[in-house]
Amino acid sequence: AYKNLPLSIQARDEAFLSLFNPRANKAELFSQKVLPFGARSSVHGFIRISFGMWRVGLTLLLLHWSIFVDDYIGAEVPPLAKVFELCVETLFRILGWETSADKDQPFIRNTSKRKQELIDLISDILSRGLLTSKECQRLRGRIQFASNQVAGKRAGLAYKALSRHLVSGDPRVGVLRDNFLEGPPRTLCSNMLHLWHMCVDASHDGDRVGLGGVLISGSGCKVACFSVWACDELRSLISPGSGNPIFEYECLAILLGLCTWSGLIRGRNVVVFSNNQGTLGAMISGSSDNECGALIVNRTHDLLDTMCVNAWFERVNTASNIADPPSRGADLEGLGKRFEVDALRVAKEALSSWD
């Protein structure tokens, strides 16, 4: 792009390149007619031109777009999308600039070429069953940018595990490959402006196990709740060999809340509160040494990715957890609309891959 920006007559007296001429065996000076590539002043000049074109589109054509150096990203409602595209193309054509057709995509996502290159590289590593330190560094660098274009946390969690492979030898390249192949792009919608809170809890008193949850809107209103006792089949399914499987039930309560209120929280920012430290750590890390808990955690992150929910997991004291009474079958008055839940079905779906 620099060679398309000519220098003014006054600036040409200050734009020279010194190169060694092997034939003459001496350095020679060459006068520049365009912005010297890599020079600090050239970068400043180019950014001013780029910013100026953005201002023209913003003020004269009322375009909804942003700019980063020479990348322009626009947003428009579907009925006006074609008009927006026509205005942008015409603006650049009038100003004498050519645009990259391969980057003119309707959505912000990894290009097909970049995805396929990474998929082929990861598939080759998996087929060989070997990931050397050098290959890991190369793969890590190429994935660092690409993973930011994939919605959800699973790609990022696998990327962190790939980083730890340099010292631990435990990569999750299979998850990375599947995310680049099937992972949805990040979305921008008005729901992202809303922050909701979800409190969940599980109780285990003797032979009874209860699950409860409360959903709170961004304005602080208690919107919905659920309260359910675990049936005998569910209790035999969740870690039958564990004497006190409260960790697994706390994880299940989070998954149950997300499944129950998926239509209300889709695309939103959600803070999930739990009073179990083990559950909190597993949800944040995206993994668990507990086999049953790990499957529930994995299903939870799958669901978050599908719903494009940006979740933040936080701890709340038991005394302050408003989901504690619902988990014990207490009165739900004042906690919003009660939702009927099928905890057994949700648990079976999460544990379907458990032999």
VOLOMI-612734 format. One record per residue (C-alpha): residue number from 1; residue in one letter; x, y, z. Coordinates in pm, 1 decimal. Example, Ala and Ser with C-alpha at 12.3 -4.5 7.8 and 13.67 -1.06 7.14 Angstrom:
// residues 2
pt num->1	residu->A	xx->1230.0	yy->-450.0	zz->780.0
pt num->2	residu->S	xx->1367.0	yy->-106.0	zz->714.0
END
This chain:
// residues 355
pt num->1	residu->A	xx->0.0	yy->0.0	zz->0.0
pt num->2	residu->Y	xx->289.7	yy->239.6	zz->64.5
pt num->3	residu->K	xx->393.7	yy->250.0	zz->-300.7
pt num->4	residu->N	xx->49.5	yy->388.0	zz->-389.6
pt num->5	residu->L	xx->109.0	yy->702.6	zz->-183.6
pt num->6	residu->P	xx->342.2	yy->945.4	zz->-367.2
pt num->7	residu->L	xx->561.7	yy->1187.8	zz->-180.8
pt num->8	residu->S	xx->521.7	yy->1561.3	zz->-209.6
pt num->9	residu->I	xx->793.0	yy->1757.4	zz->-392.4
pt num->10	residu->Q	xx->912.0	yy->1902.6	zz->-61.8
pt num->11	residu->A	xx->945.6	yy->1557.2	zz->97.7
pt num->12	residu->R	xx->1140.6	yy->1400.9	zz->-188.3
pt num->13	residu->D	xx->1455.3	yy->1583.4	zz->-77.4
pt num->14	residu->E	xx->1442.5	yy->1383.6	zz->247.9
pt num->15	residu->A	xx->1349.7	yy->1039.1	zz->112.7
pt num->16	residu->F	xx->1656.9	yy->841.7	zz->10.7
pt num->17	residu->L	xx->1761.1	yy->479.6	zz->43.0
pt num->18	residu->S	xx->2122.2	yy->375.2	zz->74.7
pt num->19	residu->L	xx->2199.5	yy->37.1	zz->-81.0
pt num->20	residu->F	xx->2527.0	yy->-139.7	zz->-143.3
pt num->21	residu->N	xx->2600.1	yy->-194.8	zz->-512.4
pt num->22	residu->P	xx->2817.8	yy->-509.2	zz->-544.4
pt num->23	residu->R	xx->2914.0	yy->-423.6	zz->-902.1
pt num->24	residu->A	xx->3043.2	yy->-79.3	zz->-810.2
pt num->25	residu->N	xx->3160.8	yy->-208.5	zz->-472.1
pt num->26	residu->K	xx->3016.8	yy->93.9	zz->-295.9
pt num->27	residu->A	xx->2697.4	yy->228.8	zz->-143.3
pt num->28	residu->E	xx->2462.4	yy->425.1	zz->-367.9
pt num->29	residu->L	xx->2171.2	yy->655.8	zz->-291.4
pt num->30	residu->F	xx->1829.5	yy->612.8	zz->-449.3
pt num->31	residu->S	xx->1559.0	yy->879.0	zz->-440.6
pt num->32	residu->Q	xx->1213.7	yy->765.8	zz->-329.7
pt num->33	residu->K	xx->901.9	yy->879.2	zz->-514.7
pt num->34	residu->V	xx->660.1	yy->705.1	zz->-279.2
pt num->35	residu->L	xx->644.2	yy->644.4	zz->95.6
pt num->36	residu->P	xx->953.2	yy->445.7	zz->203.9
pt num->37	residu->F	xx->835.5	yy->109.8	zz->332.6
pt num->38	residu->G	xx->895.5	yy->59.7	zz->704.4
pt num->39	residu->A	xx->987.1	yy->419.3	zz->786.7
pt num->40	residu->R	xx->815.7	yy->558.6	zz->1096.3
pt num->41	residu->S	xx->693.0	yy->868.1	zz->913.7
pt num->42	residu->S	xx->556.4	yy->644.2	zz->635.9
pt num->43	residu->V	xx->345.7	yy->454.2	zz->887.7
pt num->44	residu->H	xx->210.9	yy->778.6	zz->1029.3
pt num->45	residu->G	xx->133.2	yy->910.9	zz->681.6
pt num->46	residu->F	xx->-39.7	yy->590.9	zz->576.2
pt num->47	residu->I	xx->-253.4	yy->581.4	zz->891.1
pt num->48	residu->R	xx->-356.9	yy->944.4	zz->835.4
pt num->49	residu->I	xx->-472.0	yy->858.7	zz->483.2
pt num->50	residu->S	xx->-655.4	yy->549.6	zz->605.4
pt num->51	residu->F	xx->-818.5	yy->745.2	zz->887.1
pt num->52	residu->G	xx->-918.4	yy->1020.1	zz->643.9
pt num->53	residu->M	xx->-1102.2	yy->773.6	zz->420.2
pt num->54	residu->W	xx->-1280.2	yy->634.1	zz->724.6
pt num->55	residu->R	xx->-1389.4	yy->985.7	zz->820.4
pt num->56	residu->V	xx->-1522.0	yy->1050.1	zz->469.6
pt num->57	residu->G	xx->-1736.8	yy->737.0	zz->483.9
pt num->58	residu->L	xx->-1851.6	yy->816.6	zz->836.0
pt num->59	residu->T	xx->-1950.7	yy->1180.5	zz->785.7
pt num->60	residu->L	xx->-2057.7	yy->1198.3	zz->419.9
pt num->61	residu->L	xx->-2204.2	yy->852.2	zz->362.6
pt num->62	residu->L	xx->-2310.5	yy->782.4	zz->723.7
pt num->63	residu->L	xx->-2148.0	yy->438.6	zz->715.7
pt num->64	residu->H	xx->-2149.2	yy->226.3	zz->1031.3
pt num->65	residu->W	xx->-1791.0	yy->106.4	zz->1021.7
pt num->66	residu->S	xx->-1471.4	yy->90.9	zz->1223.1
pt num->67	residu->I	xx->-1105.5	yy->94.6	zz->1126.7
pt num->68	residu->F	xx->-783.4	yy->-71.5	zz->1235.5
pt num->69	residu->V	xx->-485.2	yy->49.3	zz->1026.4
pt num->70	residu->D	xx->-607.4	yy->-53.9	zz->678.1
pt num->71	residu->D	xx->-883.9	yy->-296.4	zz->777.9
pt num->72	residu->Y	xx->-1238.5	yy->-160.5	zz->763.1
pt num->73	residu->I	xx->-1518.8	yy->-348.1	zz->937.9
pt num->74	residu->G	xx->-1878.0	yy->-246.0	zz->869.9
pt num->75	residu->A	xx->-2211.0	yy->-337.5	zz->1025.7
pt num->76	residu->E	xx->-2557.1	yy->-285.2	zz->881.9
pt num->77	residu->V	xx->-2906.0	yy->-429.6	zz->909.4
pt num->78	residu->P	xx->-2979.8	yy->-699.1	zz->645.9
pt num->79	residu->P	xx->-3214.1	yy->-486.9	zz->426.4
pt num->80	residu->L	xx->-2940.1	yy->-222.4	zz->383.6
pt num->81	residu->A	xx->-2641.1	yy->-456.4	zz->357.7
pt num->82	residu->K	xx->-2619.6	yy->-439.1	zz->-22.8
pt num->83	residu->V	xx->-2650.9	yy->-59.6	zz->-18.6
pt num->84	residu->F	xx->-2372.6	yy->-40.7	zz->239.7
pt num->85	residu->E	xx->-2149.3	yy->-261.9	zz->25.8
pt num->86	residu->L	xx->-2217.8	yy->-50.5	zz->-284.2
pt num->87	residu->C	xx->-2133.0	yy->272.3	zz->-99.0
pt num->88	residu->V	xx->-1803.6	yy->132.9	zz->31.0
pt num->89	residu->E	xx->-1697.3	yy->-5.1	zz->-307.4
pt num->90	residu->T	xx->-1784.8	yy->322.6	zz->-481.1
pt num->91	residu->L	xx->-1600.4	yy->529.7	zz->-221.0
pt num->92	residu->F	xx->-1277.0	yy->335.3	zz->-264.1
pt num->93	residu->R	xx->-1313.4	yy->336.8	zz->-642.2
pt num->94	residu->I	xx->-1356.4	yy->716.1	zz->-650.5
pt num->95	residu->L	xx->-1048.9	yy->759.1	zz->-431.2
pt num->96	residu->G	xx->-848.4	yy->524.7	zz->-654.2
pt num->97	residu->W	xx->-799.9	yy->236.4	zz->-412.8
pt num->98	residu->E	xx->-834.4	yy->-134.1	zz->-485.3
pt num->99	residu->T	xx->-969.4	yy->-361.2	zz->-212.5
pt num->100	residu->S	xx->-896.5	yy->-726.0	zz->-130.9
pt num->101	residu->A	xx->-1189.4	yy->-926.1	zz->-264.5
pt num->102	residu->D	xx->-1090.7	yy->-1232.2	zz->-59.8
pt num->103	residu->K	xx->-1137.0	yy->-1030.4	zz->259.8
pt num->104	residu->D	xx->-1478.4	yy->-898.6	zz->156.4
pt num->105	residu->Q	xx->-1675.4	yy->-1147.1	zz->366.0
pt num->106	residu->P	xx->-2026.2	yy->-1110.0	zz->513.1
pt num->107	residu->F	xx->-1904.2	yy->-1235.0	zz->852.5
pt num->108	residu->I	xx->-1587.0	yy->-1193.3	zz->1055.2
pt num->109	residu->R	xx->-1433.1	yy->-1536.6	zz->1068.8
pt num->110	residu->N	xx->-1122.7	yy->-1730.7	zz->974.4
pt num->111	residu->T	xx->-1075.8	yy->-1766.8	zz->599.8
pt num->112	residu->S	xx->-1130.1	yy->-2110.0	zz->447.2
pt num->113	residu->K	xx->-764.7	yy->-2123.3	zz->346.4
pt num->114	residu->R	xx->-639.3	yy->-2052.1	zz->698.9
pt num->115	residu->K	xx->-878.3	yy->-2304.4	zz->852.2
pt num->116	residu->Q	xx->-783.2	yy->-2577.7	zz->607.5
pt num->117	residu->E	xx->-411.3	yy->-2520.1	zz->659.7
pt num->118	residu->L	xx->-451.5	yy->-2554.7	zz->1036.3
pt num->119	residu->I	xx->-681.3	yy->-2855.0	zz->1005.1
pt num->120	residu->D	xx->-433.5	yy->-3033.7	zz->778.0
pt num->121	residu->L	xx->-145.5	yy->-2954.0	zz->1012.4
pt num->122	residu->I	xx->-330.1	yy->-3074.5	zz->1322.0
pt num->123	residu->S	xx->-460.4	yy->-3386.7	zz->1146.3
pt num->124	residu->D	xx->-105.1	yy->-3475.3	zz->1044.0
pt num->125	residu->I	xx->11.8	yy->-3442.4	zz->1405.4
pt num->126	residu->L	xx->-274.3	yy->-3661.1	zz->1528.5
pt num->127	residu->S	xx->-210.0	yy->-3928.2	zz->1264.8
pt num->128	residu->R	xx->158.1	yy->-3945.2	zz->1363.7
pt num->129	residu->G	xx->79.8	yy->-3934.2	zz->1733.8
pt num->130	residu->L	xx->375.5	yy->-3705.2	zz->1791.5
pt num->131	residu->L	xx->406.4	yy->-3334.3	zz->1861.4
pt num->132	residu->T	xx->763.0	yy->-3212.1	zz->1896.7
pt num->133	residu->S	xx->856.8	yy->-2894.6	zz->2080.4
pt num->134	residu->K	xx->942.5	yy->-2719.7	zz->1752.5
pt num->135	residu->E	xx->612.8	yy->-2819.8	zz->1591.2
pt num->136	residu->C	xx->425.2	yy->-2713.8	zz->1903.9
pt num->137	residu->Q	xx->577.0	yy->-2364.9	zz->1893.4
pt num->138	residu->R	xx->493.5	yy->-2334.3	zz->1523.1
pt num->139	residu->L	xx->136.6	yy->-2455.5	zz->1571.2
pt num->140	residu->R	xx->87.5	yy->-2235.6	zz->1876.6
pt num->141	residu->G	xx->190.7	yy->-1923.0	zz->1688.0
pt num->142	residu->R	xx->-39.2	yy->-1993.5	zz->1393.0
pt num->143	residu->I	xx->-332.9	yy->-2073.2	zz->1618.4
pt num->144	residu->Q	xx->-298.6	yy->-1771.6	zz->1847.9
pt num->145	residu->F	xx->-474.6	yy->-1537.7	zz->1606.4
pt num->146	residu->A	xx->-712.8	yy->-1790.3	zz->1454.8
pt num->147	residu->S	xx->-853.5	yy->-1906.8	zz->1789.6
pt num->148	residu->N	xx->-969.3	yy->-1552.1	zz->1867.3
pt num->149	residu->Q	xx->-1211.3	yy->-1570.8	zz->1574.1
pt num->150	residu->V	xx->-1386.3	yy->-1881.2	zz->1709.3
pt num->151	residu->A	xx->-1678.3	yy->-1838.2	zz->1947.7
pt num->152	residu->G	xx->-1673.2	yy->-1986.9	zz->2295.1
pt num->153	residu->K	xx->-1405.3	yy->-2087.5	zz->2543.6
pt num->154	residu->R	xx->-1318.3	yy->-2439.4	zz->2430.8
pt num->155	residu->A	xx->-1074.2	yy->-2329.3	zz->2159.9
pt num->156	residu->G	xx->-903.2	yy->-2098.6	zz->2408.6
pt num->157	residu->L	xx->-886.1	yy->-2370.9	zz->2673.9
pt num->158	residu->A	xx->-733.1	yy->-2612.5	zz->2424.7
pt num->159	residu->Y	xx->-487.8	yy->-2342.5	zz->2318.0
pt num->160	residu->K	xx->-371.8	yy->-2303.2	zz->2679.2
pt num->161	residu->A	xx->-328.0	yy->-2679.2	zz->2704.0
pt num->162	residu->L	xx->-122.6	yy->-2667.6	zz->2385.2
pt num->163	residu->S	xx->99.1	yy->-2404.7	zz->2547.9
pt num->164	residu->R	xx->144.8	yy->-2629.2	zz->2852.0
pt num->165	residu->H	xx->246.5	yy->-2913.9	zz->2620.0
pt num->166	residu->L	xx->583.7	yy->-2746.5	zz->2581.2
pt num->167	residu->V	xx->656.2	yy->-2858.0	zz->2937.9
pt num->168	residu->S	xx->387.8	yy->-3115.5	zz->3024.6
pt num->169	residu->G	xx->331.8	yy->-3311.3	zz->2703.7
pt num->170	residu->D	xx->-51.8	yy->-3310.5	zz->2724.3
pt num->171	residu->P	xx->-191.9	yy->-3131.8	zz->2416.1
pt num->172	residu->R	xx->-555.0	yy->-3112.7	zz->2305.5
pt num->173	residu->V	xx->-493.3	yy->-3068.9	zz->1935.7
pt num->174	residu->G	xx->-800.1	yy->-3275.2	zz->1850.7
pt num->175	residu->V	xx->-1024.8	yy->-3017.1	zz->2016.5
pt num->176	residu->L	xx->-845.7	yy->-2737.6	zz->1831.6
pt num->177	residu->R	xx->-892.2	yy->-2909.9	zz->1498.0
pt num->178	residu->D	xx->-1262.2	yy->-2969.7	zz->1556.9
pt num->179	residu->N	xx->-1316.3	yy->-2609.4	zz->1665.0
pt num->180	residu->F	xx->-1154.7	yy->-2469.7	zz->1350.3
pt num->181	residu->L	xx->-1353.9	yy->-2711.0	zz->1136.3
pt num->182	residu->E	xx->-1694.6	yy->-2675.8	zz->1300.1
pt num->183	residu->G	xx->-1667.2	yy->-2391.4	zz->1550.9
pt num->184	residu->P	xx->-1904.7	yy->-2099.0	zz->1490.1
pt num->185	residu->P	xx->-1761.1	yy->-1749.0	zz->1442.7
pt num->186	residu->R	xx->-1792.0	yy->-1491.6	zz->1715.6
pt num->187	residu->T	xx->-2112.8	yy->-1294.1	zz->1687.9
pt num->188	residu->L	xx->-2195.3	yy->-931.9	zz->1759.3
pt num->189	residu->C	xx->-2552.4	yy->-864.1	zz->1866.8
pt num->190	residu->S	xx->-2747.3	yy->-635.4	zz->2096.2
pt num->191	residu->N	xx->-2780.0	yy->-913.6	zz->2355.7
pt num->192	residu->M	xx->-2411.2	yy->-862.4	zz->2438.0
pt num->193	residu->L	xx->-2509.9	yy->-537.9	zz->2609.0
pt num->194	residu->H	xx->-2703.7	yy->-730.4	zz->2873.5
pt num->195	residu->L	xx->-2554.4	yy->-893.8	zz->3182.7
pt num->196	residu->W	xx->-2758.8	yy->-1159.8	zz->3361.3
pt num->197	residu->H	xx->-2682.6	yy->-1363.8	zz->3673.3
pt num->198	residu->M	xx->-2755.6	yy->-1729.0	zz->3740.1
pt num->199	residu->C	xx->-2729.8	yy->-1879.2	zz->4088.8
pt num->200	residu->V	xx->-2733.0	yy->-2257.3	zz->4126.2
pt num->201	residu->D	xx->-2692.8	yy->-2501.2	zz->4412.4
pt num->202	residu->A	xx->-2718.8	yy->-2869.2	zz->4498.0
pt num->203	residu->S	xx->-2807.5	yy->-3029.5	zz->4830.5
pt num->204	residu->H	xx->-2721.5	yy->-3379.6	zz->4947.8
pt num->205	residu->D	xx->-2890.4	yy->-3471.0	zz->5274.0
pt num->206	residu->G	xx->-2891.0	yy->-3839.8	zz->5346.3
pt num->207	residu->D	xx->-3085.2	yy->-4017.3	zz->5072.6
pt num->208	residu->R	xx->-3214.0	yy->-3700.7	zz->4907.9
pt num->209	residu->V	xx->-3039.2	yy->-3492.4	zz->4642.5
pt num->210	residu->G	xx->-3188.5	yy->-3161.6	zz->4533.0
pt num->211	residu->L	xx->-3101.3	yy->-2921.6	zz->4251.3
pt num->212	residu->G	xx->-3204.6	yy->-2558.1	zz->4236.9
pt num->213	residu->G	xx->-3139.4	yy->-2242.9	zz->4039.7
pt num->214	residu->V	xx->-3248.1	yy->-1880.8	zz->4008.3
pt num->215	residu->L	xx->-3208.3	yy->-1655.3	zz->3703.3
pt num->216	residu->I	xx->-3170.0	yy->-1280.0	zz->3759.3
pt num->217	residu->S	xx->-3199.1	yy->-1018.8	zz->3485.0
pt num->218	residu->G	xx->-2965.7	yy->-726.4	zz->3430.8
pt num->219	residu->S	xx->-3202.2	yy->-499.5	zz->3622.5
pt num->220	residu->G	xx->-3184.5	yy->-722.5	zz->3930.1
pt num->221	residu->C	xx->-3526.6	yy->-884.4	zz->3890.2
pt num->222	residu->K	xx->-3567.3	yy->-1253.6	zz->3971.3
pt num->223	residu->V	xx->-3695.6	yy->-1383.2	zz->3638.5
pt num->224	residu->A	xx->-3709.2	yy->-1760.8	zz->3674.2
pt num->225	residu->C	xx->-3627.0	yy->-2052.0	zz->3901.9
pt num->226	residu->F	xx->-3626.7	yy->-2430.0	zz->3915.0
pt num->227	residu->S	xx->-3631.3	yy->-2686.9	zz->4192.9
pt num->228	residu->V	xx->-3612.1	yy->-3062.0	zz->4145.5
pt num->229	residu->W	xx->-3533.6	yy->-3372.6	zz->4347.2
pt num->230	residu->A	xx->-3303.6	yy->-3629.1	zz->4188.0
pt num->231	residu->C	xx->-3479.3	yy->-3955.3	zz->4107.5
pt num->232	residu->D	xx->-3325.7	yy->-4293.6	zz->4190.3
pt num->233	residu->E	xx->-3209.7	yy->-4345.5	zz->3830.1
pt num->234	residu->L	xx->-3032.1	yy->-4009.9	zz->3827.5
pt num->235	residu->R	xx->-2860.3	yy->-4082.8	zz->4158.2
pt num->236	residu->S	xx->-2737.1	yy->-4417.5	zz->4029.3
pt num->237	residu->L	xx->-2612.0	yy->-4247.0	zz->3711.7
pt num->238	residu->I	xx->-2410.4	yy->-3969.3	zz->3879.7
pt num->239	residu->S	xx->-2095.1	yy->-4130.2	zz->4021.9
pt num->240	residu->P	xx->-2259.4	yy->-4438.1	zz->4176.0
pt num->241	residu->G	xx->-1937.3	yy->-4527.9	zz->4356.0
pt num->242	residu->S	xx->-1899.7	yy->-4189.6	zz->4526.5
pt num->243	residu->G	xx->-2012.2	yy->-4156.7	zz->4885.1
pt num->244	residu->N	xx->-2073.1	yy->-3781.4	zz->4860.2
pt num->245	residu->P	xx->-2098.3	yy->-3676.2	zz->4494.5
pt num->246	residu->I	xx->-2186.9	yy->-3312.8	zz->4571.0
pt num->247	residu->F	xx->-1925.9	yy->-3190.2	zz->4320.2
pt num->248	residu->E	xx->-2093.4	yy->-3374.4	zz->4032.9
pt num->249	residu->Y	xx->-2437.9	yy->-3245.9	zz->4130.4
pt num->250	residu->E	xx->-2312.3	yy->-2888.0	zz->4159.4
pt num->251	residu->C	xx->-2175.5	yy->-2915.7	zz->3804.0
pt num->252	residu->L	xx->-2504.1	yy->-3067.8	zz->3688.1
pt num->253	residu->A	xx->-2697.5	yy->-2778.8	zz->3844.2
pt num->254	residu->I	xx->-2504.8	yy->-2532.3	zz->3626.0
pt num->255	residu->L	xx->-2568.4	yy->-2737.4	zz->3312.3
pt num->256	residu->L	xx->-2934.0	yy->-2775.4	zz->3405.6
pt num->257	residu->G	xx->-2975.0	yy->-2399.6	zz->3443.7
pt num->258	residu->L	xx->-2813.7	yy->-2329.1	zz->3106.6
pt num->259	residu->C	xx->-3031.0	yy->-2588.5	zz->2932.0
pt num->260	residu->T	xx->-3348.2	yy->-2466.8	zz->3100.1
pt num->261	residu->W	xx->-3298.4	yy->-2097.8	zz->3023.9
pt num->262	residu->S	xx->-3111.9	yy->-2122.3	zz->2693.4
pt num->263	residu->G	xx->-3380.0	yy->-1917.9	zz->2518.0
pt num->264	residu->L	xx->-3345.5	yy->-1633.1	zz->2768.5
pt num->265	residu->I	xx->-2966.3	yy->-1607.2	zz->2791.7
pt num->266	residu->R	xx->-2859.9	yy->-1681.5	zz->2434.2
pt num->267	residu->G	xx->-2596.0	yy->-1432.5	zz->2319.1
pt num->268	residu->R	xx->-2581.6	yy->-1259.0	zz->2658.2
pt num->269	residu->N	xx->-2311.7	yy->-1213.4	zz->2919.8
pt num->270	residu->V	xx->-2390.4	yy->-1437.9	zz->3216.2
pt num->271	residu->V	xx->-2229.5	yy->-1456.6	zz->3560.9
pt num->272	residu->V	xx->-2277.8	yy->-1804.4	zz->3707.1
pt num->273	residu->F	xx->-2262.5	yy->-1832.0	zz->4086.8
pt num->274	residu->S	xx->-2181.8	yy->-2153.6	zz->4273.3
pt num->275	residu->N	xx->-2085.3	yy->-2212.3	zz->4635.9
pt num->276	residu->N	xx->-1870.1	yy->-2516.4	zz->4555.8
pt num->277	residu->Q	xx->-1502.5	yy->-2434.0	zz->4507.7
pt num->278	residu->G	xx->-1429.3	yy->-2754.3	zz->4315.9
pt num->279	residu->T	xx->-1709.7	yy->-2685.5	zz->4070.2
pt num->280	residu->L	xx->-1589.1	yy->-2329.8	zz->4023.8
pt num->281	residu->G	xx->-1234.2	yy->-2441.7	zz->3944.8
pt num->282	residu->A	xx->-1351.1	yy->-2709.6	zz->3701.0
pt num->283	residu->M	xx->-1577.9	yy->-2471.7	zz->3510.5
pt num->284	residu->I	xx->-1307.3	yy->-2205.3	zz->3483.4
pt num->285	residu->S	xx->-1038.6	yy->-2447.9	zz->3368.0
pt num->286	residu->G	xx->-1276.8	yy->-2644.7	zz->3147.7
pt num->287	residu->S	xx->-1152.7	yy->-2976.8	zz->3283.6
pt num->288	residu->S	xx->-1169.4	yy->-3205.9	zz->3584.8
pt num->289	residu->D	xx->-992.0	yy->-3516.4	zz->3713.3
pt num->290	residu->N	xx->-1333.6	yy->-3653.4	zz->3807.8
pt num->291	residu->E	xx->-1454.1	yy->-3855.6	zz->3506.9
pt num->292	residu->C	xx->-1823.2	yy->-3787.0	zz->3557.0
pt num->293	residu->G	xx->-1761.3	yy->-3421.9	zz->3640.2
pt num->294	residu->A	xx->-1534.7	yy->-3378.5	zz->3336.4
pt num->295	residu->L	xx->-1811.4	yy->-3495.5	zz->3101.0
pt num->296	residu->I	xx->-2060.0	yy->-3253.1	zz->3255.5
pt num->297	residu->V	xx->-1808.6	yy->-2966.7	zz->3236.0
pt num->298	residu->N	xx->-1733.7	yy->-3047.1	zz->2872.4
pt num->299	residu->R	xx->-2105.3	yy->-3054.7	zz->2787.9
pt num->300	residu->T	xx->-2148.0	yy->-2721.9	zz->2967.3
pt num->301	residu->H	xx->-1883.3	yy->-2552.5	zz->2754.2
pt num->302	residu->D	xx->-2027.0	yy->-2712.1	zz->2440.2
pt num->303	residu->L	xx->-2361.0	yy->-2555.0	zz->2524.5
pt num->304	residu->L	xx->-2207.2	yy->-2216.1	zz->2604.4
pt num->305	residu->D	xx->-2029.8	yy->-2216.0	zz->2267.7
pt num->306	residu->T	xx->-2347.8	yy->-2311.4	zz->2082.7
pt num->307	residu->M	xx->-2548.7	yy->-2037.5	zz->2254.7
pt num->308	residu->C	xx->-2268.2	yy->-1779.5	zz->2210.5
pt num->309	residu->V	xx->-2289.0	yy->-1705.9	zz->2583.1
pt num->310	residu->N	xx->-1994.9	yy->-1528.4	zz->2742.8
pt num->311	residu->A	xx->-1991.4	yy->-1686.6	zz->3088.2
pt num->312	residu->W	xx->-1805.4	yy->-1577.0	zz->3399.5
pt num->313	residu->F	xx->-1794.6	yy->-1823.5	zz->3689.8
pt num->314	residu->E	xx->-1790.0	yy->-1682.2	zz->4041.2
pt num->315	residu->R	xx->-1816.6	yy->-1814.9	zz->4396.2
pt num->316	residu->V	xx->-2090.4	yy->-1716.4	zz->4638.9
pt num->317	residu->N	xx->-2115.5	yy->-1806.0	zz->5007.5
pt num->318	residu->T	xx->-2382.3	yy->-2060.8	zz->5093.7
pt num->319	residu->A	xx->-2558.1	yy->-1811.9	zz->5320.5
pt num->320	residu->S	xx->-2580.1	yy->-1563.0	zz->5033.1
pt num->321	residu->N	xx->-2678.8	yy->-1812.8	zz->4763.9
pt num->322	residu->I	xx->-3045.1	yy->-1754.5	zz->4679.9
pt num->323	residu->A	xx->-3048.0	yy->-2092.2	zz->4501.4
pt num->324	residu->D	xx->-2992.2	yy->-2277.0	zz->4829.7
pt num->325	residu->P	xx->-3363.0	yy->-2286.7	zz->4931.5
pt num->326	residu->P	xx->-3477.2	yy->-2415.0	zz->4588.1
pt num->327	residu->S	xx->-3217.7	yy->-2692.5	zz->4607.8
pt num->328	residu->R	xx->-3383.0	yy->-2806.5	zz->4933.4
pt num->329	residu->G	xx->-3738.6	yy->-2793.1	zz->4800.4
pt num->330	residu->A	xx->-3827.6	yy->-2475.7	zz->4992.4
pt num->331	residu->D	xx->-4092.6	yy->-2221.7	zz->4894.6
pt num->332	residu->L	xx->-4013.5	yy->-2054.8	zz->4558.5
pt num->333	residu->E	xx->-4234.5	yy->-1749.8	zz->4607.8
pt num->334	residu->G	xx->-4068.3	yy->-1431.3	zz->4485.9
pt num->335	residu->L	xx->-3807.3	yy->-1614.6	zz->4275.6
pt num->336	residu->G	xx->-3980.2	yy->-1566.3	zz->3940.9
pt num->337	residu->K	xx->-4153.4	yy->-1809.4	zz->3707.8
pt num->338	residu->R	xx->-4096.0	yy->-2173.1	zz->3796.0
pt num->339	residu->F	xx->-3960.7	yy->-2385.8	zz->3511.1
pt num->340	residu->E	xx->-4008.2	yy->-2760.6	zz->3493.1
pt num->341	residu->V	xx->-3678.7	yy->-2939.2	zz->3430.2
pt num->342	residu->D	xx->-3579.5	yy->-3289.6	zz->3323.2
pt num->343	residu->A	xx->-3256.8	yy->-3345.1	zz->3513.7
pt num->344	residu->L	xx->-3233.6	yy->-3711.6	zz->3413.4
pt num->345	residu->R	xx->-3243.3	yy->-3633.6	zz->3040.2
pt num->346	residu->V	xx->-2980.5	yy->-3358.7	zz->3072.4
pt num->347	residu->A	xx->-2752.8	yy->-3587.9	zz->3272.9
pt num->348	residu->K	xx->-2789.1	yy->-3873.7	zz->3023.0
pt num->349	residu->E	xx->-2698.4	yy->-3644.4	zz->2732.8
pt num->350	residu->A	xx->-2390.2	yy->-3518.7	zz->2916.6
pt num->351	residu->L	xx->-2274.6	yy->-3867.1	zz->3016.4
pt num->352	residu->S	xx->-2360.3	yy->-4038.0	zz->2686.9
pt num->353	residu->S	xx->-1990.1	yy->-4085.9	zz->2602.2
pt num->354	residu->W	xx->-1913.7	yy->-4241.3	zz->2941.9
pt num->355	residu->D	xx->-1854.4	yy->-4612.6	zz->2907.6
END
